[in-house]
């Protein structure tokens, strides 16, 4: 599989990021696994100067708008840390069928691990204007609506849509507007 043509180009600008579970497995139907994602972002906000502008976590992928002094490193550490913790949690639950799928999905050149949780690469698009930021936030917040999961974006628990409606969300975001 070829590497993604999407790269983090200008670190002083926010980027729209997409991370996808291998084989589009619906791991995030388990609230404890979503908590791993949210707690990792909280840690990165507190300790790595991550600015999180918006997010949505769906059953098999997530989107987020973020910026940090070294966003490529932040994304890499996010994926690495969450993968380790997701695998640990699944092992604790003896979720053998899911672990077998993650083992089978592991790319052959990944010799340093038994499982692979995330697809390689990250779909990163620079947000170069306020109109693009609004467009990406709208996309993120309407993703669960478009899929038919909820009628309004702010009804999706794992999204920053509530924050943009003036309601408290599950994790602090830096509102763009």
N, C-alpha and C positions, 0 to 999 in steps of 0.2 A: 504494500500500500504506500502510495506516495505521501510525502509530508504535505501538510496543509500550506496553501499559499497565503493564508491569513496570519499575519504576524503583528506583534505589538511594536508599533513604529515610533510613536512619540510619547515618552513617559510622562510628559507634562500635561497630557490630555487623557480624559477618561476613555475607556474602551468598552464596547459591548462584547461580552464573552459568552460562549456556549460550551458546556462540558456535557458529554453524553456517556452513559453507562454502556459497556461493551454489549453487543448484541441487543441493544435497547431493552435490556432486562428491567422489569419494573421494581427495582430495589426500594424506591422511595415511597412505596405503599406502606412501608414500615416506619412509623413515626420516630422510632429510636434512631434510624439511619438519617432521617432529615435533621434530627437534633445534632448529629455529628457534623453535618454541613454548617448549620447555624452557629454552633459553638466554635467551629474553626474560623468562620468569618469574624465572630466576636473577638477571638484571640488576635486575629490579624489586625482588626481595628485598634485594639488596645496596645499591641506590641510591635506592629509592623507598618503603622501609619496607612493602613488601607482605608480608602474612602469608598464606601459602598453607597451608590446612588439609587439603586433599585435591583430587585431580584424576583425570580419566580423559580420554585422547585416543583417540577412535575414528576410523574412516576418513574421516568427513565432518563431524564436530562434536566439541566438547569440553565438558566440565563442569568447573567448579572452585569450590571454597569458599575465599573470600578476604576480606581486610579490609585497608584502608590508610587513611591520613589523607584521601585524596581518591580513593575507589574509582572514581568515574565517570571521572576523568581517567586513572587507572591502566588501566582497561578500554579507554578510547579510544586511549591510546598503545600498549597491547598490540596492539590490532587494526590500527592504522595501521602500526606497525613490522613486525609479522609479515607483513602483506599485502605491503608493499614488498619484504621479503626473500624471500618465497615467489615473487613475480613475478620478481625478479632471478634466483633459482635456476632457475626454469622457463625463463627466457630463455637462461640459460647452457647448459641442456640441449637447447635448441632444441625444447622440448615444444610445438610449434605447435598441435596439436589442443586441448590443455588451455588454452593461452593464448587461443585463439579462443573457447572456451566462457566463459572469464572476461571476455573483451571483450564477448561477446554478452549476458552476464548483467548487465553494468553498468547501473545505473539511469540513466535519461535525465537526471535533474537533477544527476548527479555529473559536473560539467564539469571538475573538477580532475584527472581520471585517465582512463586508457585502460582499465584493468581493475578489476574488483571481485572481491575474494576472499571477504569475509565478508558474510553477510546483514546488512541494517541492524538496528540495535538490539541489545540484549542482554537475554536473559531473566534478570532479576535478582529473586531472592526473598530477603528478609531472614531470617536465622536468629536467632530470638528466644529460643531455649531450647536446653538440652543435648539434649533428646529430639528436637528438630527437626534439630540438627546430626548426631546419630547416624542419624536417618532419611535425611538427605541423603547422608551418607558411605556408608551401606549401598546406597543407590540408585546412587551413582557406582561403587562397587566391584563391584556385581553387574551392571552394564550389559553388560559383555562376556560374562558368563555367560548372561544372559538372551538374548543374541543368538546363543548357541551357539558362540562363538569359543574359549572355554576352559571347563574344568570348575570351576575355582576362581578367584575374583577376583585372588588374588595371582599367578596365572600370567600375567596380562595385563601385558606389559612396560611399557606406557604408562599406569600407574595408581599411585596412592598406596596401594593395598591392601597391598602388601608392607610398607610402613612401619608400617601398623597391625597387622601380624602379627609385628613385631619384626625384620624383615629390611630390609636397605638397599634403597632405591629409586633411581630415576634422578635425582631431585631432592629436596632437603631439604624436608620439610614440618613444620609445627608440629602435632604430634599433639594432637588434642583430648582423647583419653583414652588 
